Amino acid sequence: MVLAGAVAYCAFKTAPYYEIVPGDAQPVSGLVSVPSAQAHPVTGRILLTDVGVNTMTYLAFIPAWLDSNADIVPAGELTAGLPVSEFDAQGVVDMEESQLTAKAVALRQLGYQVPETDAGVTAYVIDPHGPSWNVLHVGDVVTAIDGIPTPNPNELVSVLHSRFQPGQTVQVTVGTVTKPTPGHDVTVRLGTSRQGSKVYPLIGIGDLHAPIPSMGTQPVYDLPFPVSISSDGIGGPSAGLAFTLGIIDTLTGGRLTGGKIVAATGTIHPDGTVGDVGGVAQKTVAVQRAGATLFLVPPQELAVARSKATGRLKVEAVADLAQAMADLEALGGQLGDAAKGPPAGPGGHSVPEGWQGAPWT
C-alpha cells in the first residue's frame, strides 16, 4: 500500500521542472497573407519550428531522462523567475514584435521604402512593487504622460524627470504593440526612484536585469501594402527569420527555395541581423521529421544543430538576412526582387535605441 501510494503521488504531483521536447515544423506560406495582386503561388516550403514545453510530474522524470531529444529545465530557469502568466504575456509580445519586424525587413529586402516612426515605450516587465502594478500590463505601449508624447525610452525618462514629482498623479496614455495609437488613459500615482543621493518619479516599468531588454522603443512601420501573419498559437520571437523569408517567398514568385523544403529559426532585427534563440536541439529534430534538407540557424547555435542533424539535413549558420539569401541562392533558389536589398536613405532600416539608465523607470 505504501509503495502504491508513493507511485500515485509521483504520477500526479507536479514537479518544479519543464520538459523541452521537439515541437512542430510547419510551412510559413499558410500563415502569411498579402493582397492578391502581390501574391504568388509557392513551390517548395519554408518551415518555422518551435519546441514543446511540458509540465512534469515526478514520475515523468524517468522517460524524460531516457529521451535523448528531451531536456529537463528548472521552472525558474525557463521563466526567469517570473509568474507563468507574465512569462506567457512576454511570449505574446515577442511574437507580435517579430511579426512587425519581419514585415518591414522583408519589404525592405525587396527594395520598398518602409518609413519608420517611434510610437512609444513598450513595457516588457512591470515592477510588482511599483505604482503601475495591475494598472499597466506587459505589452502596453506608453505613448504619453499627461498628454506629453513619450515616443522612446529616453524621452519618457526626460519627461518624467523634468516635469513631474514622486507622489504626483498622472494620466498615462497606453496602446498596444500592434496598435500603439490611439490609446486610452490610465491613472498612475508616481512612485519614488532613488539613484544615489537623487530622487526621481517612478512609473515602475522596465528591468535591465531581465534576460532580454525589457523597455524599448515601439516602432510603427508604414508598409506599402498590408501584410498579415498568423502566429498559430506560437509564442516567442524565434520565428522572425522564417516569417521574413516566407513573406519574401510569397512576394517574389514563390521559388526562393528552389522547390526544396527549408527550415529557419532565429530572431530578426530591424537591420536584418539574426539573433540567438533557444531549443535548437529539439527544433533540429522537428525539422528533420518534416523532411527539411536545409536548416538555417543563428551562428551561436550551429554546433548544437549540427550535432543533432542526420541524414539529408544540412545546417548553415546565418548572421543576417543577406547571408540567408546567399544560402538559398546556392541551394538553387531564385531571389527575384529580393536581390535588390534594402534601399538607402530614409525608410531603409534603423535599430531603435533603448533606455540604458536606471533599472526601473
Sequence and secondary structure as in RCSB ss.txt:
>XXXX:A:sequence
MVLAGAVAYCAFKTAPYYEIVPGDAQPVSGLVSVPSAQAHPVTGRILLTDVGVNTMTYLAFIPAWLDSNADIVPA
GELTAGLPVSEFDAQGVVDMEESQLTAKAVALRQLGYQVPETDAGVTAYVIDPHGPSWNVLHVGDVVTAIDGIPT
PNPNELVSVLHSRFQPGQTVQVTVGTVTKPTPGHDVTVRLGTSRQGSKVYPLIGIGDLHAPIPSMGTQPVYDLPF
PVSISSDGIGGPSAGLAFTLGIIDTLTGGRLTGGKIVAATGTIHPDGTVGDVGGVAQKTVAVQRAGATLFLVPPQ
ELAVARSKATGRLKVEAVADLAQAMADLEALGGQLGDAAKGPPAGPGGHSVPEGWQGAPWT
>XXXX:A:secstr
 HHHHHHHHHHHSEEEEEEEEEEEEEEGGGTEE  TTT     SEEEEEEEEEEEEEGGGHHHHHH TT EEEEH
HHHHTT  HHHHHHHHHHHHHHHHHHHHHHHHHHTT    EEEEEEEE  B TTSTTBTTB TT EEEEETTEE 
 SHHHHHHHHHHH  TT EEEEEEE SS  SS EEEEEE EEEEETTEEEEE  B  TTSSS  EEEEEEE  SS
  EE  TT  SSTTHHHHHHHHHHHHTTS TTTTSEEEE  EE TTSBEE  S HHHHHHHHHHTT SEEEE GG
GHHHHHHH  TT EEEE SBHHHHHHHHHHTT   GGGGG   SSTTS        S S  
